[in-house]
Amino acid sequence: MNRDLTSTSVLPPLSSVSRIFSDTYEFYKTHWRLIGQILVVPLVFYLLLFLKVILPPLVLAIFSLVAGIVLFLARLALFSVAVEGETLATTFKRAYQRGFSRILPFIWLSILLSLAFFGGLVLFFVPGLLLAVWLSVSAFVLFNEDKRGLAALAASWHYVKGYWLAVFWRFIFL
């Protein structure tokens, strides 16, 4: 879809920062149990690591790797919960299952994001910053629209197009 650069069409405004805060607060207030359940799992692993359980180095290394994987899965489960929003019919188990089902596309998307971001940084700081903001919602596109790889990056670019500065300030402020 090409946008005519000579037209004077006005983009609809983004939600205000205060509105974002109030919506986020209401979401957390409503779903705090589910979010807490998701976060307890990696917390237990890291508490055990923090307590420095006496284990042989190889077992400790494996346990640390498992803790990192569990934290990664918890992050994906939280994306799942955030995307489902008001239609949330999610349980702890479903959030982790949905997150696990997106693990490979998320890793691929993370690799593409890293290459784009660092490629922009090689050119200079400003292109890297521009790309970081333009591609910032690609993980949400992956979970919400099930677009993967370059399609998720392109959709993120499309959503932020025309709102770059507003999105940038919201990231800085929030």
Phi, psi and omega per residue, in radians:
M1 nan 2.031 3.137
N2 -1.613 2.372 3.100
R3 -1.771 2.234 -3.139
D4 -1.237 2.077 -3.090
L5 -1.250 -0.317 -3.127
T6 -1.548 -0.205 -3.136
S7 -1.321 2.761 -3.118
T8 -1.860 0.623 3.139
S9 -1.167 2.507 -3.100
V10 -1.879 2.287 3.095
L11 -1.339 2.503 3.095
P12 -1.146 2.561 -3.094
P13 -1.247 2.655 3.034
L14 -1.379 2.835 3.072
S15 -1.089 2.543 3.118
S16 -1.237 2.831 3.138
V17 -1.090 -0.706 3.130
S18 -1.130 -0.632 3.092
R19 -1.165 -0.714 3.103
I20 -1.072 -0.791 3.113
F21 -1.055 -0.795 -3.101
S22 -1.185 -0.700 3.086
D23 -1.112 -0.726 3.124
T24 -1.132 -0.754 3.122
Y25 -1.066 -0.777 3.113
E26 -1.105 -0.691 3.116
F27 -1.097 -0.842 3.131
Y28 -1.119 -0.683 3.133
K29 -1.097 -0.667 -3.119
T30 -1.332 -0.657 -2.982
H31 -2.011 0.417 -3.054
W32 -1.106 -0.566 3.132
R33 -1.136 -0.832 -3.130
L34 -1.106 -0.787 3.129
I35 -1.092 -0.729 3.099
G36 -1.093 -0.739 3.113
Q37 -1.078 -0.721 -3.141
I38 -1.128 -0.702 -3.079
L39 -1.392 -0.337 -3.134
V40 -1.159 -0.629 -3.071
V41 -1.045 -0.968 3.120
P42 -1.189 -0.511 3.120
L43 -1.058 -0.711 3.117
V44 -1.070 -0.787 3.125
F45 -1.056 -0.803 -3.092
Y46 -1.268 -0.528 3.037
L47 -1.131 -0.718 3.084
L48 -1.104 -0.672 3.086
L49 -1.192 -0.670 3.142
F50 -1.143 -0.654 3.129
L51 -1.265 -0.065 3.087
K52 0.918 1.024 3.090
V53 -0.969 2.330 -3.100
I54 -1.295 1.842 -3.133
L55 -2.382 2.688 3.030
P56 -1.069 2.637 -3.075
P57 -0.952 -0.683 -3.132
L58 -1.148 -0.755 3.125
V59 -1.152 -0.685 3.111
L60 -1.121 -0.696 3.107
A61 -1.126 -0.761 3.117
I62 -1.128 -0.740 3.123
F63 -1.091 -0.687 3.100
S64 -1.127 -0.714 3.104
L65 -1.104 -0.768 3.115
V66 -1.104 -0.711 3.109
A67 -1.072 -0.710 3.098
G68 -1.126 -0.704 3.116
I69 -1.149 -0.724 3.120
V70 -1.116 -0.700 3.090
L71 -1.112 -0.715 3.099
F72 -1.079 -0.764 3.111
L73 -1.141 -0.642 3.090
A74 -1.109 -0.682 3.092
R75 -1.075 -0.760 3.111
L76 -1.138 -0.671 3.097
A77 -1.118 -0.666 3.100
L78 -1.171 -0.657 3.027
F79 -1.032 -0.752 3.136
S80 -1.041 -0.796 3.136
V81 -1.135 -0.752 -3.116
A82 -1.117 -0.652 -3.093
V83 -1.289 -0.650 -3.100
E84 -1.211 -0.448 2.997
G85 0.841 -2.212 -3.051
E86 -1.184 -0.376 3.115
T87 -1.542 0.374 -3.015
L88 -1.106 1.854 3.011
A89 -2.058 0.584 -3.004
T90 -1.649 2.474 2.984
T91 -1.939 3.005 3.088
F92 -0.929 -0.855 -3.095
K93 -1.109 -0.785 -3.114
R94 -1.139 -0.671 3.135
A95 -1.090 -0.788 3.109
Y96 -1.174 -0.660 3.116
Q97 -1.123 -0.768 -3.133
R98 -1.162 -0.687 3.079
G99 -1.109 -0.763 -3.140
F100 -1.106 -0.630 -3.137
S101 -1.187 -0.298 -3.140
R102 -1.825 0.182 -3.015
I103 -1.096 -0.830 -3.129
L104 -1.206 -0.787 3.069
P105 -1.071 -0.595 3.128
F106 -1.201 -0.708 3.098
I107 -1.102 -0.784 3.118
W108 -1.086 -0.747 3.114
L109 -1.107 -0.704 3.110
S110 -1.105 -0.684 3.095
I111 -1.115 -0.805 3.121
L112 -1.091 -0.739 3.100
L113 -1.076 -0.758 3.137
S114 -1.096 -0.782 3.122
L115 -1.086 -0.749 3.134
A116 -1.139 -0.801 -3.097
F117 -1.129 -0.870 -3.120
F118 -1.223 -0.543 3.021
G119 -1.100 -0.697 3.069
G120 -1.167 -0.644 3.115
L121 -1.177 -0.558 3.106
V122 -1.089 -0.677 3.130
L123 -1.175 -0.726 3.079
F124 2.930 2.999 -3.087
F125 -1.115 -0.735 -3.044
V126 -1.119 -0.823 3.085
P127 -1.057 -0.636 3.091
G128 -1.119 -0.720 3.104
L129 -1.153 -0.755 3.106
L130 -1.024 -0.842 -3.135
L131 -1.115 -0.691 -3.141
A132 -1.043 -0.727 -3.138
V133 -1.294 -0.779 -3.131
W134 -1.044 -0.624 -3.062
L135 -1.740 0.183 -2.998
S136 -1.190 -0.417 -3.095
V137 -1.770 0.237 -3.077
S138 -1.144 -0.574 3.098
A139 -1.147 -0.659 3.094
F140 -1.184 -0.624 3.062
V141 -1.095 -0.737 3.114
L142 -1.005 -0.822 -3.086
F143 -1.364 -0.622 -3.055
N144 -1.453 -0.749 -3.046
E145 -1.907 -0.070 -3.122
D146 1.011 0.539 3.004
K147 -1.523 2.398 -3.035
R148 -2.103 2.722 3.044
G149 1.020 -2.268 -3.093
L150 -1.112 -0.508 3.106
A151 -1.131 -0.672 3.094
A152 -1.185 -0.705 3.105
L153 -1.123 -0.754 3.134
A154 -1.124 -0.707 3.117
A155 -1.145 -0.706 3.093
S156 -1.062 -0.799 3.112
W157 -1.001 -0.782 -3.122
H158 -1.108 -0.740 -3.115
Y159 -1.171 -0.618 -3.082
V160 -1.501 -0.345 -3.107
K161 -0.955 2.193 -3.132
G162 1.575 -0.190 -3.132
Y163 -2.116 0.257 -2.975
W164 -0.911 -0.920 -3.071
L165 -1.134 -0.709 3.124
A166 -1.120 -0.729 3.109
V167 -1.163 -0.750 3.123
F168 -1.011 -0.842 -3.129
W169 -1.152 -0.590 3.077
R170 -1.152 -0.675 3.059
F171 -1.119 -0.751 -3.140
I172 -1.112 -0.826 -3.077
F173 -1.238 -0.766 -3.074
L174 -1.422 nan nan
